[in-house]
Amino acid sequence: MTTPPAARRPPTVPAAALVHVYTAVGAVLAFWMVVAAFEGRTTTVLWLFLVAMVIDGSDGLLARRLRVKEAIPGFDGALLDNIVDYLTYCFAPMLLLWADGRLPGGAVGAVLASLPMLASSYGFCRSDAKTEDHFFLGFPSYWNILAFYVVVLELSPTVTGVLVAVFAVLVFVPVKYVYPSRTENWWWTNMAATAAWFAAYAVITVQLPDPNVVLVGLSLAYVAFYTVESLMLTLRRRRTDPASSSAAAPAPSA
């Protein structure tokens, strides 16, 4: 008798529970991000960002592999993931920029720090934030990545404020952004490039405050590739599926 494929074996509750605990560790990391930010340990916060991104990039793969929805149907892992992502990708990065003096001071800075938290509150709660064809719809709240480059490039508070405002608006713009671990187009290329970017992130963080300029440039090249790929795939889908573009357009007023 042959052993049935692993994918067909009944999911186990202990394994599924461990995946949820693995995801929830991100909330603990968010707490220590906030502590480190207030203590002025910026590099520590950047390391915690990286750990949180690695967890976020792998917990979904584990969840699908171990079929956690079948094992624990009464637990909403997607909601847990959104809560953790909001804390680690939005709240903690904006707090770092504020505590580290990377935003303009006074009321202007307070407003700018609030914009991403308001915009991402909407972004994380919209039902189509992750599309059926496995894209993120609207800027996917990569505030941790923005904060990373603000620190690495030593951007001025004015430039940082402008970038924060622009990306807050982009949360509402219906561009489909690649979901590296799930988007089918160029999956292997995206995963390899993302892994290389993680490695570059780690080396750059080790080298702070004087990272290698070439390495920083290569890491930004990945960001550019990701952006161009997302725009190209968005346009391609709108051309091949007119219904999607009409759905994205605002409905006429009565």
Secondary structure, DSSP 8 states (H G I E B T S, - for coil): -----GGGS---HHHHHHHHHHHHHHHHHHHHHHHHHHTT-HHHHHHHHHHHHHHHHHHHHHHHHHTHHHHSTTS-HHHHHHHHHIIIIIIHHHHHHHHTT-S--HHHHHHHHHHHHHHHHHHHH-TTSB-TTSEEES----HHHHHHHHHHTT--HHHHHHHHHHHHHHTTS--EEE-TTT--TTHHHHHHHHHHHHHHHHHHHHHTTS--HHHHHHHHHHHHHHHHHHHHHHHHHHHH-HHHHHHHS-----
